[in-house]
Amino acid sequence: NMGIQFMSDKTMKGAFKSNFITATAAYHVPLNMKGDQSLGVGLSASYGSRKIDFTNLSTETQFTNGGFDPTLPNGEIALENMKPYATVGAGLLYTYNNREEGTFFDFGAAVYHLNKPQQTILYDQNEYVPTRVAAQATLIPHSSKQLQHSTLTWQKNTPVTWTMLQVL
């Protein structure tokens, strides 16, 4: 499987702009002759840019004795250009799907920003996009009475870690 994703976002009345393109590829390998188990491997590569347009923002330098003057420069020109960056990610997915019994289970894990690309508006060599790690598991056990579906998701994105359990 292959895919391409485009994303464009503007916030703060267009002052903060993000544009990304991501290409993904995945391949699933059967693990047995029955075909009810497989291992999937996925890779992604992204190219992104973020810009801050300070002409759409106001700062204290535009306040004068006569009041606020939006025609004055805001003094933030040096911070307008962030360099674009490229980033890569990878993931694995194990799947068990017994169609005869009606049982499904999968477990996957992925790592994003493996190369820790630099992303800064202040040209600080120590500022980078942190590596994000995610894992998920899904279980749909065989039940003749009703469909039961459980999903566990975990993610760590420095400094935030969260876990979610969903049972239907």
C-alpha positions in Angstrom: 0.0 0.0 0.0 1.2 3.5 -0.8 -0.2 6.9 -0.1 0.4 10.6 -0.2 -1.0 13.2 2.2 -1.0 17.0 1.8 -1.8 19.3 4.8 -2.0 23.0 4.9 -3.1 24.9 8.1 -3.4 28.6 9.0 -4.0 29.8 12.5 -3.9 33.1 14.4 -5.6 34.9 11.5 -3.1 33.5 9.0 0.0 34.5 11.0 1.1 31.0 11.6 1.2 28.8 8.5 2.1 25.1 8.2 2.4 23.0 5.0 3.3 19.4 4.9 3.5 16.6 2.3 3.9 13.0 3.5 4.5 9.8 1.5 3.8 6.5 3.1 4.4 2.8 2.1 3.4 -0.4 3.9 3.7 -4.0 3.1 2.0 -7.0 4.9 3.7 -10.4 5.0 1.7 -13.5 5.8 3.2 -15.4 8.7 1.5 -18.8 8.1 -0.1 -20.8 5.4 -3.6 -20.3 6.7 -3.2 -16.6 6.2 -4.7 -15.6 9.6 -1.5 -14.0 10.8 0.5 -11.2 9.2 3.2 -8.7 9.9 3.0 -5.3 8.4 5.9 -2.9 8.0 5.4 0.8 7.2 7.6 3.7 6.4 6.9 7.4 6.0 8.8 10.4 4.8 7.6 14.0 5.3 8.7 17.4 4.2 7.2 20.4 6.1 7.5 24.1 6.5 6.2 26.5 9.1 6.2 30.2 8.8 5.2 33.0 11.2 4.0 36.2 9.4 4.5 38.9 11.9 2.8 41.5 9.7 -0.5 39.9 10.8 0.4 40.3 14.5 0.6 43.3 16.8 3.4 44.0 19.3 4.2 46.6 21.9 6.4 48.5 19.5 3.3 49.6 17.6 2.0 51.5 20.7 2.9 55.2 20.7 2.0 58.3 22.7 -0.9 58.8 20.3 -2.2 55.2 20.7 -1.9 52.0 18.7 -0.5 52.4 15.1 -0.7 49.2 13.1 1.2 50.8 10.2 4.4 50.8 12.3 6.7 47.8 12.0 6.3 45.3 14.8 10.1 44.7 15.2 9.9 41.0 14.7 11.3 40.7 11.1 14.2 38.5 12.2 11.9 35.7 13.3 9.9 35.3 10.1 11.7 32.5 8.4 11.9 29.0 9.8 13.7 26.5 7.7 11.7 23.7 6.2 12.6 20.2 7.4 12.3 16.5 6.4 11.4 13.8 8.8 11.0 10.0 8.7 9.0 7.4 10.6 8.5 3.7 10.7 6.1 1.2 12.2 5.2 -2.5 12.7 1.8 -4.2 12.9 1.1 -7.8 13.9 -2.4 -9.0 13.0 -4.3 -12.2 13.9 -7.7 -12.6 12.1 -9.5 -15.9 12.5 -12.5 -15.4 10.2 -14.0 -18.8 11.0 -14.1 -18.1 14.8 -14.7 -14.4 14.4 -11.7 -13.4 16.6 -9.5 -10.4 15.6 -6.4 -9.1 17.4 -3.7 -6.6 16.3 -0.8 -4.9 18.0 1.2 -2.1 16.4 3.9 0.4 17.3 5.4 3.3 15.4 8.1 5.9 15.8 7.8 9.4 14.3 10.6 12.0 13.7 13.3 9.3 13.9 15.9 11.8 12.6 14.8 14.6 15.1 14.8 17.4 12.5 15.7 20.9 13.6 12.8 23.3 13.9 13.3 26.7 15.4 12.5 30.3 14.8 15.4 31.5 16.8 18.1 29.5 15.0 18.9 27.6 18.2 20.9 24.5 17.2 19.3 22.6 20.2 15.7 23.0 19.1 14.3 20.0 17.2 11.1 18.1 16.7 11.1 15.4 19.4 10.7 11.7 18.6 7.1 10.5 19.1 6.4 6.8 20.0 2.9 5.3 19.7 1.5 1.9 20.3 -2.0 0.4 19.9 -3.7 -2.9 20.4 -7.2 -4.0 19.3 -9.1 -7.1 20.4 -12.5 -8.3 19.0 -13.1 -11.6 20.7 -15.6 -14.2 19.3 -19.0 -13.8 20.8 -22.3 -15.2 19.6 -24.3 -12.6 21.5 -22.8 -9.3 20.6 -19.8 -7.7 19.1 -17.2 -6.6 21.7 -14.4 -4.3 20.7 -11.5 -3.2 22.9 -8.8 -0.8 21.9 -5.8 0.3 23.9 -3.7 3.3 22.7 -0.5 4.7 24.2 1.6 7.6 23.0 4.7 9.4 24.3 5.6 12.8 22.8 8.1 14.5 25.0 7.1 15.6 27.7 3.6 14.3 27.4 2.5 10.6 27.7 -1.0 9.4 27.5 -3.0 6.2 27.5 -6.5 5.5 26.4 -8.7 2.4 26.7 -11.9 2.1 24.7 -14.3 -0.8 25.3 -17.5 -1.1 23.2 
